[in-house]
Amino acid sequence: MTEHIKTLIAGAWRDASGPQYATEYPADGSTVATLHAATAADVDEAVQAAERARLQPAWADLKPHERAGMLYRIAAGIRDRAEALAQLQRLDNGKPINETRALVASAAGTFQFFAAACETMEDTITPSRGDYVSMSVHEPLGVVGAITPWNSPIASEAQKLAPALAAGCAVVFKPAEITPRMAIELARIAQQAGVPDGIISVLPGKGSVVGDALVRHPLIRRIAFTGGTAVGLGIARLAAERLMPTSLELGGKSPTIVCADADLDHAVAGVLFGIFSSSGESCIAGSRAFVHASVYEAFKERLLAGVKALRVGDPASERTQMGPLVSHAHRESVERYVQLGVDEGGKVLAGGKRPIGDEYGRGSYYLPTVIEGLPNQARMCQEEIFGPVLALLPWSDESDLIAQCNDSMYGLASGIWTRDYKTAWRIGAALQTGTVWVNTYKLFSVSTPFGGVKMSGTGREKGRLGILEYTNQKSYYWGTNAAPLPWSR
């Protein structure tokens, strides 16, 4: 039965002012929910309400440990509803249920971590150079805008909402149009945890309407964005006109390197997980695998056996490893890239087509795909596909390997498989990426900063100091001199 959902705008649960639209379950195309898209007027109402709410004593006068208490309650609220939230996210974007459960658990852990960071964060007494005591303190920026993607909603939203609340900011959310449920449910849990009305609003709808109005609003003091590079560049241009700080987590074309001495069982398992989990719909997906020529054929044989064994199917099943892509339109985009790879001279070793069977007919499923025979300069090896497509490339010379890995507009993540720690350190230091995984892949800790370089973005999320991204630094000087300042004498 299709559910009509309302959203939280300026402290009230209501329909947004724009047209009604529907969200679909990618596994079978059925309508999951209907809701109304937000408008520029809704953005203004939400931002104005957030500005008023953040200045009220009920929020502005809270001590850090009191804000932390709310974050702990949000974490508990997520855990209390963990299974229901995981099922809702499965319906939103088609991720397998085991993966959505992990994302929900991650979101709860994020709030718990930033609660602890909030109540233990210290400002600084700086060394003085005269008759004064000097201090460095941090104050909340104000109202911030958070724009999140469709691939891992609850985790992305928690990584923005938790540190922003910890810093004392108000947050106006713009979730992805097709996956609005997690932001709406987080707002509900936050309200139940005691966050005052107006501090959080959620505005579903098109980025060209809601996102644009949010970035342009004069009361927005910061934008935290996760999404495509083209959109991120547009946000950066608008933000630059106002000298507004941003964090931009953008695209990736991450290389994974298999060295001659790698444990091939570990490397194969890691490469499979790195590209095919989440159906490849991940900014850090390891989509370029560089395998040393001496082990290339052995690695390829094991990899293809692993691909053949992957279970593609119903996201509701706990056995499923790969669910559908997020939409039919996105599947068509992936298919165009695979055809481009073939046109460029690549050979499809596995996949490259839709699965056959009644259970797949109405969903946007696509098989895990491996292509070899392409140079690193090929478009399929340079452009982000955001799907389950792996380019397999041999290497023999380390300096040439590093040059090829870095020959990309992106610099988000990378992986290295080797038994030699010196090799791992040497190659890792040479890679132009924000994250390097060694003998593992796609593991995260909320305590460790995350972000990219080059066209993969700016700024960092996570980590204890992530709260400071949502603050202004202010300096104080307290005079201790016994005599008046000498200049006027």
Secondary structure, 3 states (H helix, E strand, C coil): CCEECCEEECCEEECCCCCEEEEECCCCCCEEEEEECCCHHHHHHHHHHHHHHHHCHHHHCCCHHHHHHHHHHHHHHHHHCHHHHHHHHHHHHCCCHHHHHHHHHHHHHHHHHHHHHHHHCCCEEECCCCCEEEEEEEEECCEEEEECCCCCHHHHHHHHHHHHHHHCCEEEEECCCCCCHHHHHHHHHHHHCCCCCCCEEECCCCHHHHHHHHHHCCCEEEEEEECCHHHHHHHHHHHHHHCCCEEEECCCCCEEEECCCCCHHHHHHHHHHHHHHHHHCCCCCCCEEEEEHHHHHHHHHHHHHHHHHCCECCCCCCCCCECCCCCHHHHHHHHHHHHHHHHCCCEEEECCCCCCCHHHCCCCCCCCEEEECCCCCCHHHHCCCCCCEEEEEEECCHHHHHHHHHCCCCCCEEEEECCCHHHHHHHHHHCCCCEEEECCCCCCCCCCCECCCHHHEECCECCHHHHHHHEEEEEEEEECCCCCCHHHC
